Amino acid sequence: KIVQKIVQKIVQKNLQKILQKSSMQKEWTCQLRSLLKNPLNDEFIVTDVTKKQMRIYCFNSSAATQLKFSTPLLLKQLSSLESFSQIEKLYIKVGPEM
């Protein structure tokens, strides 16, 4: 029973971390999408943000290319948002839609 309780607590803690990360990803993505126009803003998700970098997962190479060309302007725009004010680098990855 003790082992079962320990395992249950670990699973619950990990599930909370996953749900929190998912919620943060949605919020980051919404904030970045607010800076872009359709249809580009439906072609990616933000997967991670650290103090100085943002990781973006694009669903196709066209969106990735557009984001890469927009990087200087995006970094400037992101600096005006409190939660992204220290972002210095965007990492852009391409893959199938999740």
HUGI-V706113 format. One record per residue. N is the residue number from 0. OMEGA is omega in whole degrees, 0 to 359 (999 if undefined). Layout:
# HUGI-V706113
N/OMEGA
N/OMEGA
This chain:
# HUGI-V706113
0/180
1/179
2/180
3/179
4/179
5/179
6/180
7/179
8/179
9/179
10/180
11/180
12/179
13/177
14/177
15/179
16/180
17/180
18/178
19/179
20/179
21/179
22/179
23/179
24/179
25/180
26/178
27/181
28/178
29/181
30/179
31/179
32/180
33/180
34/186
35/180
36/173
37/354
38/183
39/186
40/175
41/189
42/181
43/167
44/173
45/185
46/181
47/175
48/172
49/184
50/187
51/182
52/178
53/177
54/184
55/179
56/180
57/182
58/178
59/184
60/178
61/179
62/180
63/179
64/179
65/179
66/179
67/178
68/180
69/186
70/181
71/179
72/179
73/179
74/178
75/180
76/179
77/181
78/179
79/177
80/186
81/184
82/181
83/189
84/183
85/180
86/180
87/185
88/174
89/173
90/185
91/181
92/180
93/176
94/179
95/180
96/183
97/999
